[in-house]
Amino acid sequence: MFVPSNHLTNAVSPPPRGGDSNLEPAKLLGIPLGDFGLFSALLLSVAAGFLAFFATCFLAIITLLCWNLIGHNHVNYADSYLYVAMPTGAAVLAVALVFFIGTWIRRRISS
């Protein structure tokens, strides 16, 4: 009688790469982030900065729209880019670069 093998139950975890095998990978909101290469780390950092820039820019424009309509003010919408979105995007980019490059360097040193 033929019994098909189930590859999911027969999976073997890969052996540790050396160094401290108790070293846990870095996690962000429960997602393991330790196996990215240098290019992936840079790409994720830039993507996080862009996401923060565009999200805060959208929220700042909507806020200025409401402020101008409700208060009969005339605030320039370019201020949302200059004073809100750009500093937020730059700060998130800097933090993401430190985090992702730091995890990449930690993984390179520990292996």
Backbone as a chain_set.jsonl record, in Angstrom:
{"seq": "MFVPSNHLTNAVSPPPRGGDSNLEPAKLLGIPLGDFGLFSALLLSVAAGFLAFFATCFLAIITLLCWNLIGHNHVNYADSYLYVAMPTGAAVLAVALVFFIGTWIRRRISS", "coords": {"N": [[0.839, -1.17, 0.0], [0.632, 2.185, -0.903], [1.726, 5.058, 0.668], [1.534, 8.443, 0.621], [4.12, 10.769, 1.245], [4.213, 13.363, 3.6], [5.445, 16.433, 3.189], [5.475, 18.589, 4.867], [5.347, 17.689, 7.508], [7.682, 16.286, 7.664], [9.678, 18.101, 7.569], [12.845, 19.474, 8.249], [14.548, 21.519, 10.46], [16.93, 24.025, 9.519], [20.481, 23.722, 10.156], [22.244, 25.585, 12.722], [24.118, 28.556, 11.874], [26.559, 28.855, 13.008], [28.655, 30.463, 15.481], [27.007, 32.209, 18.101], [24.426, 30.28, 18.907], [22.182, 30.826, 20.323], [21.391, 33.355, 19.77], [18.83, 35.481, 19.059], [16.911, 36.388, 16.171], [16.426, 39.769, 15.032], [13.357, 41.422, 15.747], [10.394, 42.976, 14.587], [7.431, 44.094, 15.57], [6.805, 41.43, 16.02], [7.629, 40.172, 13.71], [10.191, 38.385, 12.231], [13.298, 39.818, 11.401], [15.916, 39.255, 10.69], [17.278, 38.008, 8.561], [17.967, 39.466, 6.265], [19.798, 40.738, 3.476], [22.395, 43.145, 2.633], [21.524, 44.836, 0.514], [18.751, 44.373, 0.63], [18.215, 45.369, 3.171], [18.828, 48.097, 2.826], [16.915, 48.724, 0.878], [14.495, 48.213, 2.249], [14.706, 50.168, 4.223], [14.611, 52.572, 2.758], [12.077, 52.247, 1.632], [10.485, 52.332, 3.939], [10.936, 54.991, 4.707], [9.823, 56.38, 2.469], [7.165, 55.521, 2.686], [6.411, 56.61, 5.169], [6.761, 59.329, 4.556], [4.829, 59.8, 2.473], [2.448, 59.028, 3.739], [2.257, 60.788, 5.973], [2.266, 63.162, 4.568], [-0.146, 63.025, 3.14], [-1.975, 62.983, 5.309], [-1.364, 65.473, 6.445], [-2.084, 67.244, 4.388], [-4.847, 66.768, 4.217], [-5.547, 67.605, 6.788], [-4.816, 70.335, 6.649], [-6.602, 71.106, 4.672], [-9.09, 70.809, 5.979], [-8.621, 72.641, 8.061], [-8.361, 75.039, 6.629], [-10.907, 75.213, 5.453], [-12.741, 75.175, 7.629], [-11.837, 77.201, 9.377], [-11.614, 79.397, 7.722], [-9.099, 80.111, 6.801], [-5.957, 80.75, 5.105], [-3.763, 78.887, 4.574], [-0.809, 77.789, 3.088], [-0.583, 74.911, 1.065], [1.834, 73.744, 0.5], [3.262, 73.863, 2.795], [2.679, 71.556, 4.145], [4.301, 69.633, 2.985], [6.847, 70.689, 3.499], [7.096, 71.218, 6.31], [6.011, 69.048, 7.661], [5.853, 66.447, 6.282], [8.432, 66.02, 5.072], [10.376, 66.236, 7.27], [9.401, 64.085, 8.849], [9.614, 61.866, 7.101], [12.401, 61.874, 6.709], [13.293, 61.387, 9.329], [12.197, 58.838, 9.855], [13.493, 57.389, 7.847], [16.161, 57.63, 8.733], [16.043, 56.278, 11.234], [15.201, 53.754, 10.352], [17.364, 53.03, 8.713], [19.397, 52.815, 10.632], [18.345, 50.717, 12.173], [17.918, 48.507, 10.307], [20.438, 48.249, 8.988], [21.963, 47.891, 11.235], [20.972, 45.399, 12.176], [21.806, 43.844, 10.053], [24.61, 44.105, 10.199], [25.015, 43.034, 12.754], [24.238, 40.387, 12.28], [26.19, 39.625, 10.414], [28.527, 39.836, 11.922], [28.066, 37.979, 13.96], [28.022, 35.562, 12.65]], "CA": [[0.0, 0.0, 0.0], [1.426, 3.402, -1.052], [1.333, 6.169, 1.537], [2.314, 9.611, 0.219], [4.786, 11.443, 2.364], [3.832, 14.75, 3.826], [6.697, 17.185, 3.306], [5.398, 19.563, 5.951], [5.654, 17.056, 8.788], [9.037, 15.741, 7.613], [10.633, 19.202, 7.397], [13.901, 19.55, 9.257], [15.038, 22.888, 10.559], [18.33, 24.11, 9.091], [21.425, 23.806, 11.278], [22.695, 26.957, 12.991], [25.221, 28.986, 11.02], [27.784, 29.042, 13.784], [28.599, 31.565, 16.426], [26.085, 32.026, 19.215], [23.192, 29.727, 18.368], [21.07, 31.339, 21.113], [21.116, 34.712, 19.34], [17.532, 35.569, 18.401], [16.893, 37.413, 15.125], [15.707, 40.997, 15.387], [11.932, 41.337, 15.43], [9.632, 44.211, 14.568], [6.022, 43.708, 15.694], [6.722, 39.98, 15.968], [8.101, 39.676, 12.413], [11.655, 38.266, 12.263], [13.933, 40.652, 10.372], [17.345, 39.052, 10.769], [17.909, 37.328, 7.425], [18.049, 40.321, 5.093], [21.121, 41.142, 3.044], [22.648, 44.587, 2.658], [20.627, 45.506, -0.43], [17.39, 44.286, 1.17], [18.135, 46.285, 4.306], [18.749, 49.452, 2.281], [15.633, 48.869, 0.198], [13.456, 48.321, 3.27], [14.857, 51.463, 4.887], [14.094, 53.601, 1.849], [10.632, 52.032, 1.522], [9.87, 52.841, 5.164], [10.984, 56.449, 4.624], [8.822, 56.81, 1.5], [5.834, 55.272, 3.239], [6.169, 57.622, 6.197], [6.635, 60.629, 3.894], [3.561, 59.94, 1.77], [1.336, 58.922, 4.686], [2.137, 62.04, 6.717], [1.921, 64.218, 3.617], [-1.583, 62.906, 2.911], [-2.687, 63.424, 6.508], [-1.155, 66.906, 6.621], [-2.888, 67.955, 3.394], [-6.244, 66.667, 4.645], [-5.685, 68.469, 7.957], [-4.808, 71.729, 6.188], [-7.849, 71.33, 3.955], [-10.118, 71.037, 7.0], [-8.28, 73.883, 8.756], [-8.679, 76.164, 5.749], [-12.357, 75.301, 5.24], [-13.46, 75.483, 8.867], [-11.399, 78.464, 9.967], [-11.487, 80.415, 6.671], [-7.691, 80.498, 6.755], [-5.319, 80.57, 3.803], [-2.455, 78.286, 4.781], [-0.296, 77.2, 1.861], [-0.494, 73.462, 1.15], [3.24, 73.344, 0.416], [3.768, 73.742, 4.162], [2.54, 70.162, 4.587], [5.516, 68.936, 2.544], [8.056, 71.265, 4.072], [7.182, 71.199, 7.761], [5.484, 67.824, 8.262], [6.199, 65.203, 5.586], [9.873, 65.865, 4.871], [11.066, 65.84, 8.504], [8.969, 62.759, 9.271], [10.239, 60.889, 6.205], [13.843, 61.822, 6.986], [13.498, 60.746, 10.626], [11.913, 57.402, 9.715], [14.586, 56.844, 7.046], [17.355, 57.514, 9.586], [15.815, 55.208, 12.213], [15.16, 52.487, 9.622], [18.734, 52.701, 8.312], [20.12, 52.348, 11.822], [17.81, 49.421, 12.576], [18.161, 47.444, 9.333], [21.878, 48.062, 8.808], [22.442, 47.324, 12.496], [20.681, 43.957, 12.212], [22.659, 43.198, 9.05], [25.973, 44.051, 10.754], [24.999, 42.069, 13.864], [24.195, 39.029, 11.707], [27.491, 39.36, 9.783], [29.539, 39.661, 12.967], [27.8, 36.786, 14.76], [28.17, 34.309, 11.881]], "C": [[0.889, 1.241, 0.0], [0.864, 4.498, -0.156], [2.175, 7.372, 1.125], [2.92, 10.301, 1.436], [4.323, 12.894, 2.428], [5.108, 15.537, 4.099], [6.663, 18.177, 4.456], [5.75, 18.929, 7.301], [7.07, 16.504, 8.827], [10.098, 16.828, 7.476], [11.607, 19.237, 8.569], [14.391, 20.979, 9.278], [16.51, 22.917, 10.161], [19.25, 24.215, 10.293], [21.836, 25.251, 11.513], [23.945, 27.271, 12.188], [26.518, 29.183, 11.781], [27.638, 30.23, 14.708], [27.666, 31.226, 17.572], [24.755, 31.539, 18.674], [21.976, 30.214, 19.149], [20.683, 32.75, 20.713], [19.818, 34.75, 18.556], [17.599, 36.615, 17.295], [16.104, 38.628, 15.59], [14.259, 40.877, 14.938], [11.32, 42.722, 15.503], [8.169, 43.828, 14.502], [5.838, 42.202, 15.53], [7.203, 39.368, 14.671], [9.622, 39.57, 12.472], [12.296, 39.007, 11.09], [15.433, 40.402, 10.269], [18.012, 38.476, 9.543], [17.961, 38.163, 6.156], [19.503, 40.622, 4.765], [21.261, 42.646, 3.076], [21.684, 45.319, 1.736], [19.187, 45.49, 0.072], [17.207, 45.248, 2.342], [18.02, 47.733, 3.827], [17.397, 49.7, 1.622], [14.485, 49.006, 1.19], [13.523, 49.656, 4.004], [14.277, 52.582, 4.038], [12.58, 53.468, 1.7], [9.911, 52.546, 2.767], [9.852, 54.371, 5.175], [9.958, 57.003, 3.651], [7.409, 56.64, 2.039], [5.48, 56.311, 4.295], [5.963, 58.996, 5.571], [5.254, 60.785, 3.267], [2.361, 59.841, 2.701], [1.157, 60.226, 5.466], [1.808, 63.207, 5.801], [0.411, 64.214, 3.35], [-2.365, 63.425, 4.116], [-2.532, 64.927, 6.738], [-1.972, 67.718, 5.618], [-4.366, 67.919, 3.774], [-6.489, 67.565, 5.853], [-5.697, 69.939, 7.564], [-6.082, 72.061, 5.411], [-8.974, 71.626, 4.948], [-9.876, 72.353, 7.737], [-8.652, 75.099, 7.914], [-10.18, 76.314, 5.546], [-13.102, 75.741, 6.494], [-13.104, 76.876, 9.387], [-11.294, 79.609, 8.984], [-10.071, 80.989, 6.655], [-7.156, 80.271, 5.345], [-3.891, 80.07, 3.99], [-2.038, 77.592, 3.49], [-0.132, 75.684, 2.037], [0.945, 72.951, 1.03], [3.876, 73.229, 1.796], [3.646, 72.312, 4.673], [3.739, 69.332, 4.147], [6.718, 69.372, 3.365], [8.181, 71.038, 5.574], [6.706, 69.902, 8.401], [6.073, 66.589, 7.582], [7.707, 64.997, 5.451], [10.62, 65.525, 6.166], [10.681, 64.445, 8.993], [9.61, 61.681, 8.416], [11.727, 60.748, 6.464], [14.126, 61.122, 8.317], [13.253, 59.241, 10.55], [13.005, 56.73, 8.884], [15.835, 56.643, 7.899], [17.204, 56.376, 10.591], [15.824, 53.848, 11.522], [16.554, 52.077, 9.154], [19.53, 52.167, 9.49], [19.65, 50.945, 12.198], [18.205, 48.32, 11.595], [19.644, 47.201, 9.08], [22.485, 47.482, 10.079], [22.165, 45.834, 12.602], [21.535, 43.21, 11.195], [24.09, 43.052, 9.583], [26.034, 43.046, 11.891], [24.99, 40.632, 13.344], [25.537, 38.663, 11.069], [28.575, 39.096, 10.837], [29.335, 38.339, 13.706], [27.976, 35.484, 13.978], [29.597, 33.981, 11.554]], "O": [[1.805, 1.341, 0.816], [-0.323, 4.82, -0.216], [3.399, 7.339, 1.258], [2.306, 10.394, 2.5], [4.082, 13.538, 1.407], [5.769, 15.331, 5.117], [7.713, 18.566, 4.968], [6.384, 19.57, 8.14], [7.611, 16.275, 9.909], [11.277, 16.528, 7.29], [11.225, 19.051, 9.724], [14.621, 21.579, 8.229], [17.251, 21.97, 10.423], [18.854, 24.736, 11.336], [21.782, 26.063, 10.589], [24.732, 26.382, 11.861], [27.497, 29.653, 11.2], [26.615, 30.915, 14.708], [27.557, 30.064, 17.964], [24.026, 32.307, 18.045], [20.846, 30.037, 18.692], [19.729, 33.298, 21.266], [19.71, 34.122, 17.503], [18.273, 37.632, 17.456], [15.221, 38.519, 16.44], [13.967, 40.307, 13.887], [11.672, 43.533, 16.359], [7.71, 43.295, 13.491], [4.839, 41.75, 14.97], [7.19, 38.144, 14.537], [10.289, 40.57, 12.739], [11.89, 38.844, 9.94], [16.158, 41.277, 9.795], [19.242, 38.457, 9.489], [17.997, 37.601, 5.061], [20.339, 40.746, 5.66], [20.344, 43.349, 3.501], [21.087, 46.319, 2.136], [18.48, 46.49, -0.049], [16.153, 45.869, 2.479], [17.217, 48.504, 4.352], [16.806, 50.767, 1.791], [13.594, 49.831, 0.991], [12.486, 50.211, 4.368], [13.542, 53.435, 4.536], [11.876, 54.476, 1.648], [8.835, 53.136, 2.657], [8.87, 54.978, 5.602], [9.288, 57.988, 3.958], [6.56, 57.514, 1.867], [4.364, 56.83, 4.307], [5.09, 59.749, 6.002], [4.579, 61.788, 3.498], [1.352, 60.507, 2.471], [0.037, 60.717, 5.606], [1.136, 64.148, 6.221], [-0.227, 65.266, 3.335], [-3.303, 64.209, 3.965], [-3.474, 65.583, 7.182], [-2.498, 68.774, 5.966], [-5.059, 68.93, 3.665], [-7.529, 68.219, 5.934], [-6.502, 70.711, 8.085], [-6.581, 73.184, 5.49], [-9.723, 72.587, 4.771], [-10.819, 73.096, 8.006], [-9.195, 76.076, 8.431], [-10.678, 77.437, 5.475], [-13.994, 76.587, 6.425], [-13.985, 77.635, 9.789], [-10.915, 80.711, 9.381], [-9.877, 82.196, 6.513], [-7.826, 79.674, 4.502], [-2.932, 80.742, 3.612], [-2.837, 76.886, 2.874], [0.401, 75.233, 3.05], [1.228, 71.822, 1.431], [4.908, 72.577, 1.955], [4.418, 71.894, 5.537], [4.153, 68.42, 4.863], [7.495, 68.553, 3.855], [9.261, 70.702, 6.06], [6.973, 69.674, 9.581], [6.722, 65.773, 8.237], [8.199, 63.895, 5.695], [11.431, 64.599, 6.163], [11.527, 63.705, 9.494], [10.099, 60.683, 8.945], [12.263, 59.64, 6.444], [15.082, 60.355, 8.426], [14.015, 58.457, 11.116], [13.402, 55.606, 9.192], [16.494, 55.608, 7.803], [18.134, 55.593, 10.782], [16.393, 52.892, 12.048], [16.891, 50.894, 9.194], [20.254, 51.18, 9.361], [20.469, 50.079, 12.508], [18.767, 47.304, 12.004], [20.064, 46.049, 8.968], [23.413, 46.676, 10.015], [23.019, 45.077, 13.065], [21.944, 42.075, 11.439], [24.705, 41.996, 9.434], [26.995, 42.283, 11.991], [25.658, 39.762, 13.903], [25.976, 37.517, 11.17], [29.433, 38.233, 10.652], [30.302, 37.656, 14.041], [28.07, 34.414, 14.578], [29.866, 32.964, 10.916]]}, "num_chains": 1, "name": "protein.A"}
